[in-house]
Amino acid sequence: MWDDAFPSFLIGLREGLEGGLIVSILIATLVRAEAKSRLPQVWTGVLAAVALALSFGAVLTFSAANMPTTAQEAFGGTLSVIAVAFVTAMVFWMRRSARTLAGEIKEKVTGALAMGAGMLVVTSFLAVGREGLETALFLWTTAQAAGESAGPMIGAGIGIAIATGLCWGLYRRVLKINLTKFFTATGAVLIVIAAGVLGYGLRDLQEGGVLPGRSAYAFDLSQSIDPSAWYSTLVQGVLNLTPTMTWLQVVAYLGYLGVVMALFVRGVTAKPAKAVAATGAAAGATAEPGAGAGAGAGAGAGVPGPPGARARRRPAWVVPAAVVAVPAVVAGAVVALSGSKPAGAGTVAVSERDCGKGFTAPKPGRRTFQMHNTGDKASEVYLIDPATSAVYGEIEGLAPGTTRDLVATVAGGSYAWRCVPTGGKAVTSAAVRVSGGGAAKPVVPVAAADLAAPLTAYKQYVNQGLSTLVAQTKRLSDDMAGGDLNAARTDWLAAHRTYASLGAAYGTFQDFDKKIDGRTAGRPDGVHDKDFTGFHRVEYGLWHGQAASDLKAPAAQLATDVADLQKAFPTQDFDPADLPLRTHEILENTLQFELTGEADQGSGTTLATADANLAGTRELLGVLRPLLVARDARLLPAVDGDIARVQGLLDSAHHDGSWTPVDQLDAMARARLNGATGQLLEDLAPVPDLLEIRKSA
């Protein structure tokens, strides 16, 4: 939590100090002008600014919470980019304006005094309001990036509290702060934090479908770095750098950091003017002892009337109450219009005995149902079409006594709840009929039995592949025993391509996969590690000048491991749920390891492996095709077109039996291949959700 709190702490401290300095200057100017009676008007403007900032934060929070997931991603990403723009402008503005801030505000206050009470309220509101809106926006984006609000809110609260204490000390002349150094140091740190927020925002825009490249990863260290380790948590919380980042994120992060930090540092070194020290009222204005927030609170807030006239004064609380109420009412209206509590939503019971109790026919549209588990077992609950069991929405793992929101789009048709307690029997509620138009597309559920036939077909494919692989690795071992390294290189590639085409079974292969196709990642001695075995160990030796006698044992061990795998496979547990997941994961690994060249141990044949991976994906989609067509008829034509494009690009790197090493592709060809593979991954992304095994089936 504390790592998530630091960016918000810094924002709270800096923005709080900026706002506090402005308020201090306003108060000091009035005290010096012997206009203490006008202080309540300053505080009214400040109160209005705070109310506006809080209302703005509420609108962001509750409006986003009621959007579809992709819309939330796009909304959050857009606001993150806007927040970065605001923070960047604020950093440069404060560095430029710190020396003249007091004079500018005094001039505005003097003019407002001459124009009446209303203008003084407006002046203080405008002076503080900008800081409040910036703070609300940046805190919201940091909370989104952190995935929780407690840490960012605590950090911001501590920062604002410290800023308030500093401003009080400055006003009372008990502190002296070099503001130029303070704003320079915090500005540099904020630029680093803003670069991370920019990367996070762009990732949200990619997830929301606004920007391309969602699967075009620059790096993926998730297998090498423990994301729960303290150092990972610290880096992610403070800098918004994650173990997996796309090319767009990396380019934007480095580009923003390089350009903005260079401009900021150049501006600092180009103006080594005398430092600005803040004392007293942070503006050089002398405040009388005892003058402060409460000074003049009982004085009249209006302009005196003509002599003898009886002024009819409004109660002192009216204007402050109004400036708080108006933003709150407007924010409430915006949230209501965004559908924070949709009509027809209500609490629905979840249990074997009470499944669906409290459910009445909702109106068409996007609706939120509060699902409350009234039983004594954790449960899954589904909103279904009772005729087809198609799923409109679901909650998994609803604990006893807890309540969670289920959001679903409702159109004309029949609806019912299906409750599936852990270890219990599925129960379906009475159906209700909804009248009206609109379109709501449910997902036809998949049961384990639906995947039985595809699993059987795919296991046959794997068995055939393993038979071929046993013969190929035996031939490779014989090549080494006979000292024929040229034949060994040819047979190594053929065998490795066969193994790569079985990608959907890697999880089933268990420890055999590490023995047969393990890489050097995580091995203390790298390629010389005693546990480095399999295809890549033999590859390293074949293309780094090792003798056949040195490779005889590794090749023989590879052949033995493959033969043992063939014997073990029929008894291994092949989870049918793996099939839909692997349609995406095979090529995700291809993009990460083969198309970057990371998996290459000298042969330069990672594109040949990528070609085999593509063939394996095509085979997997073939056995799943009937299930996919029944659930999304438009998905496979798009995927087939993507596969054809990737295949054409791979074929262009295959000439006369040899493959172009990936690092020798020209920049345009490599970009086209990465882009086509990324697009294929994006179009494959819905497959795991469409074919997820649901207990509602």
Secondary structure, DSSP 8 states (H G I E B T S, - for coil): -HHHHHHHHHHHHHHHHHHHHHHHHHHHHHHHTT-GGGHHHHHHHHHHHHHHHHHHHHHHHHHHHTS-HHHHHHHHHHHHHHHHHHHHHHHHHHHHHTTTHHHHHHHHHHHHHHH-HHHHHHHHHHHHHHHHHHHHHHHHHHHHHHT-SHHHHHHHHHHHHHHHHHHHHHHTT---EEHHHHHHHHHHHHHHHHHHHHHHHHHHHHHTTSSS-TT-EEEE-TTTS-TTSHHHHHHHHHH---SEEEHHHHHHHHHHHHHHHHHHHHHHHH------EE-TTTTS----TT-STTTTTTS--S---STT-------TTHHHHHHHHHHHHHHHHHHHHTTSS-TT--EEEESTTTTTTT-----SEEEEEEEEE-SSS-EEEEEE-TTT--EEEEEEEE-TT-EEEEEEEE-SEEEEEEEEETTS--EE---EEE-S------B--B-GGGGHHHHHHHHHHHHHHHHHHHHHHHHHHHHHHTT-HHHHHHHHHHHHHHHHTTGGGHHHHTHHHHHHH--STT-TTGGG-TT--SHHHHHHHHTTT--HHHHHHHHHHHHHHHHHHHHHGGGS---TTHHHHHHHHHHHHIIIIITTTTT-SSS--HHHHHHHHHHHHHHHHHHHHHHHHHH-TTHHHHHHHHHHHHHHHHHTTEETTEE--GGGS-HHHHHHHHHHHHHHHHHHTTHHHHT-B-TT-
